[in-house]
Amino acid sequence: MCKYLNVQLNDTMAFGDADNDIEMLSVVKNGIAMKNAKCDLKTKSVTKFTNNEDGVARFLDDMIKNGELICMD
């Protein structure tokens, strides 16, 4: 997707919770594991919420509120 959109991996963020996400989380700038992720993934940044608790949306919402992520059109 990054190649298609001409976006550098260093400008990306990805979220995951299982073994099949390890490579994806390791190649992006910000790999974020969900609270319910397998232990292997929890060496990355971890959300306070599981994927069933809308963890990705809540993580991004917190980042926007804290001024750490800027929404752009």
PDB file with SEQRES, HELIX, SHEET and CRYST1 records, atoms N, CA, C and O in Angstrom:
SEQRES   1 A   73  MET CYS LYS TYR LEU ASN VAL GLN LEU ASN ASP THR MET          
SEQRES   2 A   73  ALA PHE GLY ASP ALA ASP ASN ASP ILE GLU MET LEU SER          
SEQRES   3 A   73  VAL VAL LYS ASN GLY ILE ALA MET LYS ASN ALA LYS CYS          
SEQRES   4 A   73  ASP LEU LYS THR LYS SER VAL THR LYS PHE THR ASN ASN          
SEQRES   5 A   73  GLU ASP GLY VAL ALA ARG PHE LEU ASP ASP MET ILE LYS          
SEQRES   6 A   73  ASN GLY GLU LEU ILE CYS MET ASP                              
HELIX    1 AA1 CYS A    2  LEU A    5  1                                   4    
HELIX    2 AA2 LEU A    9  ASP A   11  5                                   3    
HELIX    3 AA3 ASP A   19  ASP A   21  5                                   3    
HELIX    4 AA4 ILE A   22  VAL A   27  1                                   6    
HELIX    5 AA5 CYS A   39  THR A   43  5                                   5    
HELIX    6 AA6 ASN A   51  GLU A   53  5                                   3    
HELIX    7 AA7 GLY A   55  LYS A   65  1                                  11    
SHEET    1 AA1 3 MET A  13  GLY A  16  0                                        
SHEET    2 AA1 3 ASN A  30  ALA A  33  1                                        
SHEET    3 AA1 3 SER A  45  VAL A  46  1                                        
CRYST1    1.000    1.000    1.000  90.00  90.00  90.00 P 1           1          
ATOM      1  N   MET A   1       0.822  -1.173   0.000  1.00  0.00           N  
ATOM      2  CA  MET A   1       0.000   0.000   0.000  1.00  0.00           C  
ATOM      3  C   MET A   1       0.878   1.253   0.000  1.00  0.00           C  
ATOM      4  O   MET A   1       0.601   2.216  -0.716  1.00  0.00           O  
ATOM      5  N   CYS A   2       1.934   1.228   0.807  1.00  0.00           N  
ATOM      6  CA  CYS A   2       2.829   2.401   0.852  1.00  0.00           C  
ATOM      7  C   CYS A   2       3.447   2.671  -0.503  1.00  0.00           C  
ATOM      8  O   CYS A   2       3.534   3.820  -0.936  1.00  0.00           O  
ATOM      9  N   LYS A   3       3.872   1.626  -1.164  1.00  0.00           N  
ATOM     10  CA  LYS A   3       4.474   1.797  -2.484  1.00  0.00           C  
ATOM     11  C   LYS A   3       3.457   2.370  -3.461  1.00  0.00           C  
ATOM     12  O   LYS A   3       3.774   3.272  -4.237  1.00  0.00           O  
ATOM     13  N   TYR A   4       2.248   1.851  -3.422  1.00  0.00           N  
ATOM     14  CA  TYR A   4       1.178   2.312  -4.301  1.00  0.00           C  
ATOM     15  C   TYR A   4       0.867   3.791  -4.064  1.00  0.00           C  
ATOM     16  O   TYR A   4       0.646   4.543  -5.013  1.00  0.00           O  
ATOM     17  N   LEU A   5       0.852   4.203  -2.790  1.00  0.00           N  
ATOM     18  CA  LEU A   5       0.534   5.588  -2.434  1.00  0.00           C  
ATOM     19  C   LEU A   5       1.761   6.491  -2.388  1.00  0.00           C  
ATOM     20  O   LEU A   5       1.654   7.686  -2.116  1.00  0.00           O  
ATOM     21  N   ASN A   6       2.930   5.908  -2.658  1.00  0.00           N  
ATOM     22  CA  ASN A   6       4.193   6.649  -2.626  1.00  0.00           C  
ATOM     23  C   ASN A   6       4.439   7.285  -1.248  1.00  0.00           C  
ATOM     24  O   ASN A   6       4.772   8.465  -1.137  1.00  0.00           O  
ATOM     25  N   VAL A   7       4.263   6.461  -0.203  1.00  0.00           N  
ATOM     26  CA  VAL A   7       4.485   6.890   1.175  1.00  0.00           C  
ATOM     27  C   VAL A   7       5.663   6.088   1.722  1.00  0.00           C  
ATOM     28  O   VAL A   7       5.723   4.871   1.548  1.00  0.00           O  
ATOM     29  N   GLN A   8       6.588   6.760   2.374  1.00  0.00           N  
ATOM     30  CA  GLN A   8       7.750   6.097   2.958  1.00  0.00           C  
ATOM     31  C   GLN A   8       7.341   5.349   4.230  1.00  0.00           C  
ATOM     32  O   GLN A   8       6.509   5.837   4.995  1.00  0.00           O  
ATOM     33  N   LEU A   9       7.920   4.168   4.458  1.00  0.00           N  
ATOM     34  CA  LEU A   9       7.621   3.404   5.665  1.00  0.00           C  
ATOM     35  C   LEU A   9       7.964   4.192   6.923  1.00  0.00           C  
ATOM     36  O   LEU A   9       7.359   3.988   7.975  1.00  0.00           O  
ATOM     37  N   ASN A  10       8.932   5.089   6.813  1.00  0.00           N  
ATOM     38  CA  ASN A  10       9.327   5.896   7.960  1.00  0.00           C  
ATOM     39  C   ASN A  10       8.260   6.932   8.338  1.00  0.00           C  
ATOM     40  O   ASN A  10       8.372   7.597   9.368  1.00  0.00           O  
ATOM     41  N   ASP A  11       7.233   7.063   7.504  1.00  0.00           N  
ATOM     42  CA  ASP A  11       6.135   7.993   7.763  1.00  0.00           C  
ATOM     43  C   ASP A  11       4.844   7.266   8.125  1.00  0.00           C  
ATOM     44  O   ASP A  11       3.758   7.836   8.025  1.00  0.00           O  
ATOM     45  N   THR A  12       4.964   6.013   8.544  1.00  0.00           N  
ATOM     46  CA  THR A  12       3.763   5.203   8.763  1.00  0.00           C  
ATOM     47  C   THR A  12       3.651   4.675  10.186  1.00  0.00           C  
ATOM     48  O   THR A  12       4.595   4.721  10.974  1.00  0.00           O  
ATOM     49  N   MET A  13       2.466   4.176  10.478  1.00  0.00           N  
ATOM     50  CA  MET A  13       2.129   3.562  11.752  1.00  0.00           C  
ATOM     51  C   MET A  13       1.289   2.334  11.423  1.00  0.00           C  
ATOM     52  O   MET A  13       0.481   2.362  10.494  1.00  0.00           O  
ATOM     53  N   ALA A  14       1.476   1.256  12.180  1.00  0.00           N  
ATOM     54  CA  ALA A  14       0.675   0.052  11.966  1.00  0.00           C  
ATOM     55  C   ALA A  14       0.293  -0.535  13.317  1.00  0.00           C  
ATOM     56  O   ALA A  14       0.992  -0.344  14.313  1.00  0.00           O  
ATOM     57  N   PHE A  15      -0.812  -1.243  13.335  1.00  0.00           N  
ATOM     58  CA  PHE A  15      -1.319  -1.860  14.550  1.00  0.00           C  
ATOM     59  C   PHE A  15      -1.483  -3.351  14.323  1.00  0.00           C  
ATOM     60  O   PHE A  15      -1.818  -3.776  13.217  1.00  0.00           O  
ATOM     61  N   GLY A  16      -1.249  -4.157  15.361  1.00  0.00           N  
ATOM     62  CA  GLY A  16      -1.403  -5.593  15.220  1.00  0.00           C  
ATOM     63  C   GLY A  16      -1.587  -6.277  16.559  1.00  0.00           C  
ATOM     64  O   GLY A  16      -1.408  -5.677  17.620  1.00  0.00           O  
ATOM     65  N   ASP A  17      -1.954  -7.570  16.482  1.00  0.00           N  
ATOM     66  CA  ASP A  17      -2.163  -8.332  17.708  1.00  0.00           C  
ATOM     67  C   ASP A  17      -1.760  -9.802  17.598  1.00  0.00           C  
ATOM     68  O   ASP A  17      -1.956 -10.563  18.546  1.00  0.00           O  
ATOM     69  N   ALA A  18      -1.201 -10.212  16.462  1.00  0.00           N  
ATOM     70  CA  ALA A  18      -0.893 -11.632  16.277  1.00  0.00           C  
ATOM     71  C   ALA A  18       0.450 -11.817  15.573  1.00  0.00           C  
ATOM     72  O   ALA A  18       1.051 -10.862  15.080  1.00  0.00           O  
ATOM     73  N   ASP A  19       0.906 -13.078  15.539  1.00  0.00           N  
ATOM     74  CA  ASP A  19       2.202 -13.403  14.940  1.00  0.00           C  
ATOM     75  C   ASP A  19       2.331 -12.907  13.498  1.00  0.00           C  
ATOM     76  O   ASP A  19       3.415 -12.506  13.075  1.00  0.00           O  
ATOM     77  N   ASN A  20       1.238 -12.933  12.750  1.00  0.00           N  
ATOM     78  CA  ASN A  20       1.321 -12.511  11.351  1.00  0.00           C  
ATOM     79  C   ASN A  20       1.552 -11.001  11.216  1.00  0.00           C  
ATOM     80  O   ASN A  20       1.758 -10.511  10.106  1.00  0.00           O  
ATOM     81  N   ASP A  21       1.519 -10.268  12.317  1.00  0.00           N  
ATOM     82  CA  ASP A  21       1.740  -8.827  12.287  1.00  0.00           C  
ATOM     83  C   ASP A  21       3.178  -8.435  12.627  1.00  0.00           C  
ATOM     84  O   ASP A  21       3.539  -7.266  12.496  1.00  0.00           O  
ATOM     85  N   ILE A  22       3.999  -9.383  13.059  1.00  0.00           N  
ATOM     86  CA  ILE A  22       5.355  -9.082  13.517  1.00  0.00           C  
ATOM     87  C   ILE A  22       6.159  -8.335  12.458  1.00  0.00           C  
ATOM     88  O   ILE A  22       6.740  -7.291  12.754  1.00  0.00           O  
ATOM     89  N   GLU A  23       6.203  -8.843  11.242  1.00  0.00           N  
ATOM     90  CA  GLU A  23       6.985  -8.193  10.189  1.00  0.00           C  
ATOM     91  C   GLU A  23       6.456  -6.803   9.880  1.00  0.00           C  
ATOM     92  O   GLU A  23       7.232  -5.859   9.732  1.00  0.00           O  
ATOM     93  N   MET A  24       5.152  -6.673   9.783  1.00  0.00           N  
ATOM     94  CA  MET A  24       4.555  -5.370   9.477  1.00  0.00           C  
ATOM     95  C   MET A  24       4.928  -4.346  10.555  1.00  0.00           C  
ATOM     96  O   MET A  24       5.304  -3.218  10.233  1.00  0.00           O  
ATOM     97  N   LEU A  25       4.827  -4.728  11.814  1.00  0.00           N  
ATOM     98  CA  LEU A  25       5.128  -3.800  12.897  1.00  0.00           C  
ATOM     99  C   LEU A  25       6.613  -3.467  12.978  1.00  0.00           C  
ATOM    100  O   LEU A  25       6.991  -2.417  13.496  1.00  0.00           O  
ATOM    101  N   SER A  26       7.443  -4.355  12.471  1.00  0.00           N  
ATOM    102  CA  SER A  26       8.884  -4.115  12.558  1.00  0.00           C  
ATOM    103  C   SER A  26       9.419  -3.233  11.435  1.00  0.00           C  
ATOM    104  O   SER A  26      10.518  -2.692  11.559  1.00  0.00           O  
ATOM    105  N   VAL A  27       8.678  -3.075  10.353  1.00  0.00           N  
ATOM    106  CA  VAL A  27       9.182  -2.273   9.229  1.00  0.00           C  
ATOM    107  C   VAL A  27       8.655  -0.840   9.207  1.00  0.00           C  
ATOM    108  O   VAL A  27       9.215   0.011   8.516  1.00  0.00           O  
ATOM    109  N   VAL A  28       7.595  -0.564   9.948  1.00  0.00           N  
ATOM    110  CA  VAL A  28       7.063   0.804   9.981  1.00  0.00           C  
ATOM    111  C   VAL A  28       7.752   1.609  11.073  1.00  0.00           C  
ATOM    112  O   VAL A  28       8.396   1.050  11.961  1.00  0.00           O  
ATOM    113  N   LYS A  29       7.609   2.916  10.999  1.00  0.00           N  
ATOM    114  CA  LYS A  29       8.226   3.765  12.020  1.00  0.00           C  
ATOM    115  C   LYS A  29       7.614   3.510  13.394  1.00  0.00           C  
ATOM    116  O   LYS A  29       8.336   3.406  14.386  1.00  0.00           O  
ATOM    117  N   ASN A  30       6.299   3.410  13.454  1.00  0.00           N  
ATOM    118  CA  ASN A  30       5.603   3.212  14.723  1.00  0.00           C  
ATOM    119  C   ASN A  30       4.749   1.952  14.665  1.00  0.00           C  
ATOM    120  O   ASN A  30       3.638   1.974  14.135  1.00  0.00           O  
ATOM    121  N   GLY A  31       5.263   0.864  15.205  1.00  0.00           N  
ATOM    122  CA  GLY A  31       4.514  -0.383  15.295  1.00  0.00           C  
ATOM    123  C   GLY A  31       3.856  -0.458  16.656  1.00  0.00           C  
ATOM    124  O   GLY A  31       4.537  -0.454  17.681  1.00  0.00           O  
ATOM    125  N   ILE A  32       2.534  -0.527  16.672  1.00  0.00           N  
ATOM    126  CA  ILE A  32       1.770  -0.506  17.905  1.00  0.00           C  
ATOM    127  C   ILE A  32       1.056  -1.840  18.089  1.00  0.00           C  
ATOM    128  O   ILE A  32       0.307  -2.279  17.216  1.00  0.00           O  
ATOM    129  N   ALA A  33       1.293  -2.483  19.236  1.00  0.00           N  
ATOM    130  CA  ALA A  33       0.609  -3.737  19.556  1.00  0.00           C  
ATOM    131  C   ALA A  33      -0.637  -3.437  20.373  1.00  0.00           C  
ATOM    132  O   ALA A  33      -0.648  -2.518  21.192  1.00  0.00           O  
ATOM    133  N   MET A  34      -1.669  -4.204  20.148  1.00  0.00           N  
ATOM    134  CA  MET A  34      -2.889  -4.059  20.927  1.00  0.00           C  
ATOM    135  C   MET A  34      -2.677  -4.661  22.312  1.00  0.00           C  
ATOM    136  O   MET A  34      -1.796  -5.503  22.490  1.00  0.00           O  
ATOM    137  N   LYS A  35      -3.470  -4.243  23.293  1.00  0.00           N  
ATOM    138  CA  LYS A  35      -3.340  -4.745  24.666  1.00  0.00           C  
ATOM    139  C   LYS A  35      -3.462  -6.267  24.714  1.00  0.00           C  
ATOM    140  O   LYS A  35      -2.800  -6.913  25.526  1.00  0.00           O  
ATOM    141  N   ASN A  36      -4.296  -6.841  23.860  1.00  0.00           N  
ATOM    142  CA  ASN A  36      -4.508  -8.281  23.856  1.00  0.00           C  
ATOM    143  C   ASN A  36      -3.565  -9.015  22.900  1.00  0.00           C  
ATOM    144  O   ASN A  36      -3.808 -10.174  22.564  1.00  0.00           O  
ATOM    145  N   ALA A  37      -2.499  -8.358  22.462  1.00  0.00           N  
ATOM    146  CA  ALA A  37      -1.557  -8.969  21.514  1.00  0.00           C  
ATOM    147  C   ALA A  37      -0.785 -10.108  22.164  1.00  0.00           C  
ATOM    148  O   ALA A  37      -0.668 -10.190  23.387  1.00  0.00           O  
ATOM    149  N   LYS A  38      -0.268 -10.974  21.319  1.00  0.00           N  
ATOM    150  CA  LYS A  38       0.591 -12.055  21.798  1.00  0.00           C  
ATOM    151  C   LYS A  38       1.871 -11.442  22.373  1.00  0.00           C  
ATOM    152  O   LYS A  38       2.276 -10.349  21.978  1.00  0.00           O  
ATOM    153  N   CYS A  39       2.486 -12.139  23.288  1.00  0.00           N  
ATOM    154  CA  CYS A  39       3.671 -11.623  23.991  1.00  0.00           C  
ATOM    155  C   CYS A  39       4.783 -11.174  23.052  1.00  0.00           C  
ATOM    156  O   CYS A  39       5.461 -10.190  23.346  1.00  0.00           O  
ATOM    157  N   ASP A  40       4.992 -11.859  21.937  1.00  0.00           N  
ATOM    158  CA  ASP A  40       6.052 -11.500  20.995  1.00  0.00           C  
ATOM    159  C   ASP A  40       5.893 -10.078  20.464  1.00  0.00           C  
ATOM    160  O   ASP A  40       6.885  -9.419  20.153  1.00  0.00           O  
ATOM    161  N   LEU A  41       4.683  -9.612  20.360  1.00  0.00           N  
ATOM    162  CA  LEU A  41       4.432  -8.272  19.829  1.00  0.00           C  
ATOM    163  C   LEU A  41       4.542  -7.190  20.885  1.00  0.00           C  
ATOM    164  O   LEU A  41       4.718  -6.018  20.552  1.00  0.00           O  
ATOM    165  N   LYS A  42       4.441  -7.558  22.136  1.00  0.00           N  
ATOM    166  CA  LYS A  42       4.387  -6.554  23.194  1.00  0.00           C  
ATOM    167  C   LYS A  42       5.732  -5.901  23.485  1.00  0.00           C  
ATOM    168  O   LYS A  42       5.836  -5.096  24.411  1.00  0.00           O  
ATOM    169  N   THR A  43       6.763  -6.231  22.714  1.00  0.00           N  
ATOM    170  CA  THR A  43       8.015  -5.506  22.840  1.00  0.00           C  
ATOM    171  C   THR A  43       7.906  -4.159  22.129  1.00  0.00           C  
ATOM    172  O   THR A  43       8.745  -3.280  22.325  1.00  0.00           O  
ATOM    173  N   LYS A  44       6.886  -4.001  21.316  1.00  0.00           N  
ATOM    174  CA  LYS A  44       6.589  -2.737  20.632  1.00  0.00           C  
ATOM    175  C   LYS A  44       5.770  -1.868  21.578  1.00  0.00           C  
ATOM    176  O   LYS A  44       5.471  -2.282  22.699  1.00  0.00           O  
ATOM    177  N   SER A  45       5.409  -0.680  21.140  1.00  0.00           N  
ATOM    178  CA  SER A  45       4.479   0.139  21.915  1.00  0.00           C  
ATOM    179  C   SER A  45       3.164  -0.619  22.028  1.00  0.00           C  
ATOM    180  O   SER A  45       2.765  -1.319  21.098  1.00  0.00           O  
ATOM    181  N   VAL A  46       2.500  -0.483  23.154  1.00  0.00           N  
ATOM    182  CA  VAL A  46       1.266  -1.225  23.394  1.00  0.00           C  
ATOM    183  C   VAL A  46       0.150  -0.248  23.772  1.00  0.00           C  
ATOM    184  O   VAL A  46       0.358   0.671  24.565  1.00  0.00           O  
ATOM    185  N   THR A  47      -1.035  -0.461  23.193  1.00  0.00           N  
ATOM    186  CA  THR A  47      -2.184   0.381  23.530  1.00  0.00           C  
ATOM    187  C   THR A  47      -2.728  -0.012  24.894  1.00  0.00           C  
ATOM    188  O   THR A  47      -2.411  -1.079  25.420  1.00  0.00           O  
ATOM    189  N   LYS A  48      -3.551   0.865  25.462  1.00  0.00           N  
ATOM    190  CA  LYS A  48      -4.222   0.564  26.722  1.00  0.00           C  
ATOM    191  C   LYS A  48      -5.476  -0.268  26.488  1.00  0.00           C  
ATOM    192  O   LYS A  48      -6.116  -0.712  27.442  1.00  0.00           O  
ATOM    193  N   PHE A  49      -5.832  -0.484  25.214  1.00  0.00           N  
ATOM    194  CA  PHE A  49      -7.092  -1.129  24.881  1.00  0.00           C  
ATOM    195  C   PHE A  49      -6.878  -2.310  23.934  1.00  0.00           C  
ATOM    196  O   PHE A  49      -5.890  -2.363  23.201  1.00  0.00           O  
ATOM    197  N   THR A  50      -7.808  -3.245  23.962  1.00  0.00           N  
ATOM    198  CA  THR A  50      -7.768  -4.379  23.042  1.00  0.00           C  
ATOM    199  C   THR A  50      -8.409  -3.968  21.720  1.00  0.00           C  
ATOM    200  O   THR A  50      -8.999  -2.895  21.602  1.00  0.00           O  
ATOM    201  N   ASN A  51      -8.279  -4.842  20.735  1.00  0.00           N  
ATOM    202  CA  ASN A  51      -8.935  -4.567  19.457  1.00  0.00           C  
ATOM    203  C   ASN A  51     -10.454  -4.595  19.612  1.00  0.00           C  
ATOM    204  O   ASN A  51     -11.155  -3.927  18.853  1.00  0.00           O  
ATOM    205  N   ASN A  52     -10.973  -5.341  20.565  1.00  0.00           N  
ATOM    206  CA  ASN A  52     -12.420  -5.382  20.804  1.00  0.00           C  
ATOM    207  C   ASN A  52     -12.925  -4.133  21.528  1.00  0.00           C  
ATOM    208  O   ASN A  52     -14.133  -3.909  21.605  1.00  0.00           O  
ATOM    209  N   GLU A  53     -12.019  -3.327  22.053  1.00  0.00           N  
ATOM    210  CA  GLU A  53     -12.378  -2.085  22.732  1.00  0.00           C  
ATOM    211  C   GLU A  53     -12.069  -0.867  21.856  1.00  0.00           C  
ATOM    212  O   GLU A  53     -11.878   0.239  22.361  1.00  0.00           O  
ATOM    213  N   ASP A  54     -12.024  -1.084  20.541  1.00  0.00           N  
ATOM    214  CA  ASP A  54     -11.710  -0.005  19.594  1.00  0.00           C  
ATOM    215  C   ASP A  54     -10.338   0.598  19.868  1.00  0.00           C  
ATOM    216  O   ASP A  54     -10.158   1.814  19.804  1.00  0.00           O  
ATOM    217  N   GLY A  55      -9.374  -0.267  20.174  1.00  0.00           N  
ATOM    218  CA  GLY A  55      -8.039   0.159  20.560  1.00  0.00           C  
ATOM    219  C   GLY A  55      -7.337   1.070  19.576  1.00  0.00           C  
ATOM    220  O   GLY A  55      -6.687   2.029  19.991  1.00  0.00           O  
ATOM    221  N   VAL A  56      -7.445   0.805  18.302  1.00  0.00           N  
ATOM    222  CA  VAL A  56      -6.776   1.642  17.303  1.00  0.00           C  
ATOM    223  C   VAL A  56      -7.383   3.043  17.316  1.00  0.00           C  
ATOM    224  O   VAL A  56      -6.658   4.036  17.375  1.00  0.00           O  
ATOM    225  N   ALA A  57      -8.691   3.124  17.260  1.00  0.00           N  
ATOM    226  CA  ALA A  57      -9.364   4.435  17.238  1.00  0.00           C  
ATOM    227  C   ALA A  57      -9.072   5.214  18.515  1.00  0.00           C  
ATOM    228  O   ALA A  57      -8.830   6.420  18.463  1.00  0.00           O  
ATOM    229  N   ARG A  58      -9.092   4.538  19.657  1.00  0.00           N  
ATOM    230  CA  ARG A  58      -8.852   5.227  20.928  1.00  0.00           C  
ATOM    231  C   ARG A  58      -7.401   5.679  21.040  1.00  0.00           C  
ATOM    232  O   ARG A  58      -7.126   6.750  21.582  1.00  0.00           O  
ATOM    233  N   PHE A  59      -6.477   4.879  20.537  1.00  0.00           N  
ATOM    234  CA  PHE A  59      -5.066   5.259  20.533  1.00  0.00           C  
ATOM    235  C   PHE A  59      -4.863   6.511  19.689  1.00  0.00           C  
ATOM    236  O   PHE A  59      -4.225   7.466  20.132  1.00  0.00           O  
ATOM    237  N   LEU A  60      -5.403   6.505  18.479  1.00  0.00           N  
ATOM    238  CA  LEU A  60      -5.269   7.662  17.585  1.00  0.00           C  
ATOM    239  C   LEU A  60      -5.963   8.892  18.157  1.00  0.00           C  
ATOM    240  O   LEU A  60      -5.444  10.002  18.042  1.00  0.00           O  
ATOM    241  N   ASP A  61      -7.120   8.708  18.767  1.00  0.00           N  
ATOM    242  CA  ASP A  61      -7.831   9.814  19.387  1.00  0.00           C  
ATOM    243  C   ASP A  61      -6.994  10.446  20.501  1.00  0.00           C  
ATOM    244  O   ASP A  61      -6.914  11.670  20.603  1.00  0.00           O  
ATOM    245  N   ASP A  62      -6.373   9.611  21.331  1.00  0.00           N  
ATOM    246  CA  ASP A  62      -5.496  10.120  22.397  1.00  0.00           C  
ATOM    247  C   ASP A  62      -4.319  10.891  21.818  1.00  0.00           C  
ATOM    248  O   ASP A  62      -3.945  11.940  22.342  1.00  0.00           O  
ATOM    249  N   MET A  63      -3.731  10.376  20.738  1.00  0.00           N  
ATOM    250  CA  MET A  63      -2.600  11.059  20.115  1.00  0.00           C  
ATOM    251  C   MET A  63      -3.008  12.419  19.565  1.00  0.00           C  
ATOM    252  O   MET A  63      -2.267  13.393  19.699  1.00  0.00           O  
ATOM    253  N   ILE A  64      -4.173  12.488  18.951  1.00  0.00           N  
ATOM    254  CA  ILE A  64      -4.662  13.762  18.405  1.00  0.00           C  
ATOM    255  C   ILE A  64      -4.916  14.746  19.537  1.00  0.00           C  
ATOM    256  O   ILE A  64      -4.522  15.910  19.451  1.00  0.00           O  
ATOM    257  N   LYS A  65      -5.571  14.285  20.600  1.00  0.00           N  
ATOM    258  CA  LYS A  65      -5.868  15.158  21.745  1.00  0.00           C  
ATOM    259  C   LYS A  65      -4.593  15.672  22.410  1.00  0.00           C  
ATOM    260  O   LYS A  65      -4.567  16.796  22.911  1.00  0.00           O  
ATOM    261  N   ASN A  66      -3.540  14.859  22.419  1.00  0.00           N  
ATOM    262  CA  ASN A  66      -2.270  15.247  23.042  1.00  0.00           C  
ATOM    263  C   ASN A  66      -1.368  16.024  22.092  1.00  0.00           C  
ATOM    264  O   ASN A  66      -0.249  16.386  22.454  1.00  0.00           O  
ATOM    265  N   GLY A  67      -1.854  16.284  20.874  1.00  0.00           N  
ATOM    266  CA  GLY A  67      -1.065  17.040  19.900  1.00  0.00           C  
ATOM    267  C   GLY A  67       0.080  16.247  19.297  1.00  0.00           C  
ATOM    268  O   GLY A  67       0.968  16.827  18.673  1.00  0.00           O  
ATOM    269  N   GLU A  68       0.078  14.925  19.471  1.00  0.00           N  
ATOM    270  CA  GLU A  68       1.146  14.085  18.933  1.00  0.00           C  
ATOM    271  C   GLU A  68       0.868  13.651  17.504  1.00  0.00           C  
ATOM    272  O   GLU A  68       1.766  13.167  16.815  1.00  0.00           O  
ATOM    273  N   LEU A  69      -0.355  13.819  17.059  1.00  0.00           N  
ATOM    274  CA  LEU A  69      -0.732  13.419  15.704  1.00  0.00           C  
ATOM    275  C   LEU A  69      -1.634  14.511  15.150  1.00  0.00           C  
ATOM    276  O   LEU A  69      -2.607  14.906  15.791  1.00  0.00           O  
ATOM    277  N   ILE A  70      -1.317  14.985  13.988  1.00  0.00           N  
ATOM    278  CA  ILE A  70      -2.079  16.064  13.372  1.00  0.00           C  
ATOM    279  C   ILE A  70      -2.890  15.487  12.224  1.00  0.00           C  
ATOM    280  O   ILE A  70      -2.340  14.825  11.343  1.00  0.00           O  
ATOM    281  N   CYS A  71      -4.178  15.731  12.230  1.00  0.00           N  
ATOM    282  CA  CYS A  71      -5.046  15.285  11.136  1.00  0.00           C  
ATOM    283  C   CYS A  71      -4.882  16.236   9.965  1.00  0.00           C  
ATOM    284  O   CYS A  71      -4.912  17.456  10.125  1.00  0.00           O  
ATOM    285  N   MET A  72      -4.711  15.667   8.804  1.00  0.00           N  
ATOM    286  CA  MET A  72      -4.562  16.476   7.596  1.00  0.00           C  
ATOM    287  C   MET A  72      -5.587  16.036   6.584  1.00  0.00           C  
ATOM    288  O   MET A  72      -5.977  14.869   6.553  1.00  0.00           O  
ATOM    289  N   ASP A  73      -6.028  16.964   5.753  1.00  0.00           N  
ATOM    290  CA  ASP A  73      -6.990  16.633   4.704  1.00  0.00           C  
ATOM    291  C   ASP A  73      -6.315  15.893   3.588  1.00  0.00           C  
ATOM    292  O   ASP A  73      -6.964  15.527   2.608  1.00  0.00           O  
TER     293      ASP A  73                                                      
END                                                                             
